[in-house]
């Protein structure tokens, strides 16, 4: 247990095993499950649960998570053949969104006590799918009704390391038919059929289920017209691709900042790379108002 002033950082068992970061002055809270991919399962801000989280499904460990903020690394989306070829003809299998969301992470209270730190280092398990030595460090801070997320990806190996990175936040929405999204490019890629279409035509089908990708998205605004909730994502290059996904009848929308499109480690499209001993820093923030 760590406590100081009005900040507490505790390990709890109910309603499931997790770490809780709590600002006792304003009630803002994070719940994190480091052993399930460093998953942020809850962000309570201004008395409201901002994130959608299917707790019943989460407790069924044979099923993929639906909710919170999963971490996508070292790929976003999938690879055409689930196979990554590296030097000397070796092949490694990477499943959709990579392995970070399946790993156990380390967790800590940040030195400034404004949030939590999560870190993941390569292991025998990760090297079976991705033959690189790395350190993935994420700092999550709560400030002024805003969640600031800073990511540092370090290459600890002796060869250049290709990768993609993304976050997959699920947001609570009262009614997908009464939703307003702003800041999206007018043209998007429909990831169901991989055809470019007009964004406005697909956004109108949120209640039917959509999966679209947009480039060069810097500020995305989500306005829930039923309960007056207002969410704003600020994204910085190179993490300025946005994926919008709905899965009705779930009352949620995913608005996801990615660095690279699916299959980028094979095609090279916006693929990132870190030289030996180098680091790449990524930033995004999510604000909530009502």
KAURPE-V136151 format. One record per residue. N is the residue number from 1. RES is the residue in three letters. PHI is phi in degrees with one decimal (NA if undefined). OMEGA is omega in radians with two decimals (none if undefined). BURIAL is 1 if it has 9 or more other C-alpha atoms within 8 Angstrom, else 0. Layout:
N,RES,PHI,OMEGA,BURIAL  N,RES,PHI,OMEGA,BURIAL
//
This chain:
1,UNK,NA,3.04,0  2,UNK,-125.2,3.07,0  3,UNK,-135.9,3.07,0  4,UNK,-162.8,-3.12,0  5,UNK,53.3,-3.08,0  6,UNK,-109.4,3.14,0  7,UNK,-107.2,3.01,1  8,UNK,-126.1,-3.13,1  9,UNK,-139.2,-2.95,1  10,UNK,-130.9,2.98,1  11,UNK,-92.8,-3.07,1  12,UNK,-129.7,-3.10,1  13,UNK,-110.3,-3.10,0  14,UNK,-120.7,0.02,0  15,UNK,-78.5,3.04,0  16,UNK,-159.1,-3.12,0  17,UNK,-67.8,-3.10,1  18,UNK,-164.8,2.96,1  19,UNK,-104.6,-3.14,1  20,UNK,-116.9,2.99,1  21,UNK,-106.0,-3.03,1  22,UNK,-134.3,2.95,1  23,UNK,-93.0,-3.02,1  24,UNK,-70.8,3.14,1  25,UNK,-74.5,-3.08,0  26,UNK,-112.8,3.10,0  27,UNK,81.7,3.11,1  28,UNK,-63.8,-2.99,1  29,UNK,-144.9,2.94,1  30,UNK,-117.5,2.91,1  31,UNK,-118.9,-3.05,1  32,UNK,-133.8,3.09,1  33,UNK,-118.5,-3.04,1  34,UNK,-63.1,-3.10,1  35,UNK,-76.4,3.08,0  36,UNK,-113.6,3.05,1  37,UNK,80.3,-3.09,1  38,UNK,61.7,-2.99,1  39,UNK,-73.6,2.93,1  40,UNK,-80.3,-3.10,1  41,UNK,-94.8,-3.10,1  42,UNK,-147.5,2.92,1  43,UNK,-132.6,3.09,1  44,UNK,-99.3,-3.11,1  45,UNK,-135.6,3.11,1  46,UNK,54.7,3.11,1  47,UNK,79.1,-3.09,0  48,UNK,-121.2,3.02,0  49,UNK,-85.2,-3.06,1  50,UNK,-76.5,-3.03,1  51,UNK,-93.9,2.97,1  52,UNK,-79.9,3.14,1  53,UNK,-151.4,3.10,1  54,UNK,-89.1,-3.06,1  55,UNK,-66.4,-3.13,0  56,UNK,-60.3,3.13,0  57,UNK,-68.9,3.14,1  58,UNK,-57.6,-3.11,1  59,UNK,-74.7,3.04,0  60,UNK,-94.0,-2.93,0  61,UNK,-68.0,3.09,0  62,UNK,-84.4,-3.13,0  63,UNK,-111.6,3.10,0  64,UNK,-70.6,-3.11,0  65,UNK,-72.5,2.98,0  66,UNK,-125.1,3.09,1  67,UNK,141.4,-3.14,1  68,UNK,72.7,3.12,1  69,UNK,-132.6,3.03,1  70,UNK,-64.5,3.12,1  71,UNK,-102.4,-3.12,1  72,UNK,-107.0,3.14,1  73,UNK,-167.0,0.07,1  74,UNK,-92.9,3.04,1  75,UNK,-135.1,2.98,1  76,UNK,-109.8,-3.06,1  77,UNK,73.3,-3.09,1  78,UNK,-129.0,2.99,1  79,UNK,-101.4,-3.07,1  80,UNK,-52.8,-3.10,0  81,UNK,-113.9,-3.05,0  82,UNK,59.8,-3.07,1  83,UNK,-123.9,3.11,1  84,UNK,-110.8,3.12,1  85,UNK,-94.5,3.09,0  86,UNK,-121.3,-3.06,0  87,UNK,-59.4,3.12,0  88,UNK,63.3,3.04,0  89,UNK,78.1,3.14,0  90,UNK,-68.3,3.12,0  91,UNK,-122.7,3.13,0  92,UNK,-131.2,-3.09,1  93,UNK,-97.3,3.10,1  94,UNK,-121.5,3.11,1  95,UNK,-81.3,-3.05,1  96,UNK,-53.1,3.12,1  97,UNK,66.3,3.07,1  98,UNK,79.2,-2.98,1  99,UNK,-106.2,-3.03,1  100,UNK,-58.2,-3.10,1  101,UNK,-74.6,3.11,1  102,UNK,-106.6,-3.04,0  103,UNK,-94.9,3.00,1  104,UNK,-90.4,-3.11,1  105,UNK,-103.3,2.96,1  106,UNK,-90.6,-3.12,1  107,UNK,-130.9,-3.13,1  108,UNK,-154.0,2.96,0  109,UNK,-81.8,3.13,1  110,UNK,-65.6,-3.07,1  111,UNK,-58.9,3.13,0  112,UNK,-82.8,3.10,0  113,UNK,61.5,3.11,0  114,UNK,-91.0,-3.14,1  115,UNK,173.2,-3.06,1  116,UNK,-124.0,3.05,1  117,UNK,-114.7,3.11,1  118,UNK,-128.5,-3.14,1  119,UNK,-140.4,3.12,1  120,UNK,-135.6,3.11,1  121,UNK,-115.0,3.13,0  122,UNK,-59.0,-3.11,1  123,UNK,-146.8,3.07,0  124,UNK,-56.7,-3.13,0  125,UNK,-62.5,-3.10,0  126,UNK,-70.0,-3.10,1  127,UNK,-71.9,3.03,1  128,UNK,-68.6,-3.11,0  129,UNK,-111.4,-2.99,1  130,UNK,-151.9,-2.92,1  131,UNK,-81.1,-3.09,0  132,UNK,-133.5,3.08,1  133,UNK,-97.6,-3.02,1  134,UNK,-146.5,2.94,1  135,UNK,-132.6,3.11,1  136,UNK,-110.6,-3.08,1  137,UNK,-123.2,-3.10,1  138,UNK,-125.5,3.05,1  139,UNK,-112.9,-3.11,1  140,UNK,-116.3,-3.12,1  141,UNK,-118.0,3.05,1  142,UNK,-106.0,-3.13,1  143,UNK,-142.8,3.00,0  144,UNK,48.5,3.13,0  145,UNK,62.3,-3.11,1  146,UNK,-131.5,3.00,1  147,UNK,-101.4,3.08,1  148,UNK,-99.5,-3.10,1  149,UNK,-122.3,3.10,1  150,UNK,-115.0,-3.08,1  151,UNK,-121.8,3.02,1  152,UNK,-125.3,3.14,1  153,UNK,-113.4,-3.05,1  154,UNK,-113.3,3.08,1  155,UNK,-94.3,3.13,1  156,UNK,-94.2,-3.11,1  157,UNK,-95.4,-3.10,1  158,UNK,-112.2,3.04,0  159,UNK,-132.4,3.11,0  160,UNK,-61.7,-3.07,1  161,UNK,-116.1,3.06,1  162,UNK,-83.1,3.11,1  163,UNK,-168.0,2.91,1  164,UNK,-130.7,-3.14,1  165,UNK,-142.2,3.07,1  166,UNK,-157.3,2.99,1  167,UNK,-119.4,-3.00,1  168,UNK,-128.1,-3.07,1  169,UNK,-70.5,3.05,1  170,UNK,-104.2,-3.13,1  171,UNK,-113.4,3.05,1  172,UNK,-65.2,3.09,1  173,UNK,-135.5,-3.12,1  174,UNK,-71.8,-3.06,1  175,UNK,-152.8,-3.10,1  176,UNK,-66.7,3.10,1  177,UNK,-85.3,-3.12,0  178,UNK,-124.7,-3.01,0  179,UNK,-141.2,3.11,1  180,UNK,-125.2,3.11,0  181,UNK,-114.2,3.14,1  182,UNK,-126.5,3.09,0  183,UNK,93.0,-3.13,1  184,UNK,-87.5,3.06,1  185,UNK,-63.1,-3.08,1  186,UNK,-67.5,3.13,0  187,UNK,-116.2,-3.13,1  188,UNK,-132.8,3.02,1  189,UNK,-101.3,3.04,1  190,UNK,-76.4,-3.04,1  191,UNK,-77.3,3.05,1  192,UNK,-76.3,-3.12,0  193,UNK,-119.6,3.14,0  194,UNK,56.5,3.10,0  195,UNK,-119.9,3.08,0  196,UNK,-71.4,3.13,0  197,UNK,-142.3,3.07,1  198,UNK,-74.3,-3.06,1  199,UNK,-59.6,-3.06,1  200,UNK,-60.5,-3.13,0  201,UNK,-69.5,-3.11,0  202,UNK,-83.0,3.13,1  203,UNK,-58.9,3.11,0  204,UNK,-66.4,-3.10,0  205,UNK,-106.3,-3.13,1  206,UNK,-54.0,-3.10,1  207,UNK,-73.4,3.09,1  208,UNK,-98.2,-3.10,0  209,UNK,103.8,3.12,1  210,UNK,-135.0,3.06,1  211,UNK,-148.1,-3.05,1  212,UNK,-126.8,3.13,1  213,UNK,-125.3,-3.12,1  214,UNK,-128.9,3.14,1  215,UNK,-96.2,3.02,1  216,UNK,51.8,3.10,1  217,UNK,-104.4,-3.07,1  218,UNK,-103.6,3.11,1  219,UNK,-130.7,3.14,1  220,UNK,-113.4,-3.12,1  221,UNK,-118.0,3.13,1  222,UNK,-115.9,-3.12,1  223,UNK,-115.9,3.08,1  224,UNK,-83.2,-3.01,1  225,UNK,-74.6,-3.13,1  226,UNK,-81.5,-3.07,0  227,UNK,-105.9,3.07,0  228,UNK,75.9,3.11,0  229,UNK,-74.7,-3.09,1  230,UNK,-133.3,-3.12,1  231,UNK,-119.2,3.13,1  232,UNK,-127.7,3.06,1  233,UNK,-105.7,3.05,1  234,UNK,-111.7,-3.04,1  235,UNK,-122.5,-3.14,1  236,UNK,-120.4,3.06,1  237,UNK,-59.4,0.14,1  238,UNK,-87.7,-3.14,0  239,UNK,-93.3,-3.08,1  240,UNK,-126.8,2.88,1  241,UNK,-87.7,3.11,1  242,UNK,-122.1,3.00,1  243,UNK,-109.1,3.08,1  244,UNK,-114.0,-3.05,1  245,UNK,-137.9,3.01,1  246,UNK,-125.9,-3.06,1  247,UNK,-140.5,-3.10,1  248,UNK,-61.1,0.22,1  249,UNK,-88.7,3.11,0  250,UNK,-61.1,-3.13,0  251,UNK,-87.1,-3.10,1  252,UNK,-154.9,2.99,1  253,UNK,-138.5,3.05,1  254,UNK,-100.5,3.03,1  255,UNK,-123.1,-2.83,1  256,UNK,-115.0,3.02,1  257,UNK,-82.4,3.11,1  258,UNK,-120.8,3.00,1  259,UNK,-88.8,-2.92,1  260,UNK,-148.3,3.08,1  261,UNK,-73.9,3.08,1  262,UNK,-58.5,3.09,1  263,UNK,71.6,-3.04,1  264,UNK,-66.9,3.13,1  265,UNK,-68.0,3.09,1  266,UNK,-97.6,-3.08,0  267,UNK,-80.0,-3.07,0  268,UNK,85.2,-3.10,0  269,UNK,-67.9,-3.13,0  270,UNK,57.8,3.07,0  271,UNK,-67.5,3.09,1  272,UNK,-96.6,3.13,1  273,UNK,-149.1,3.10,0  274,UNK,-120.9,-3.12,1  275,UNK,-75.0,-3.12,1  276,UNK,-54.1,-3.14,1  277,UNK,80.4,-3.10,1  278,UNK,-93.6,-3.14,1  279,UNK,-137.2,3.05,1  280,UNK,-126.1,-3.14,0  281,UNK,-111.1,3.14,0  282,UNK,-126.5,-3.09,1  283,UNK,-143.3,2.99,1  284,UNK,-156.0,3.08,1  285,UNK,-143.7,3.12,1  286,UNK,-128.6,3.11,1  287,UNK,-113.5,-3.12,1  288,UNK,-129.2,3.07,1  289,UNK,-137.9,2.99,0  290,UNK,-148.7,none,0
//
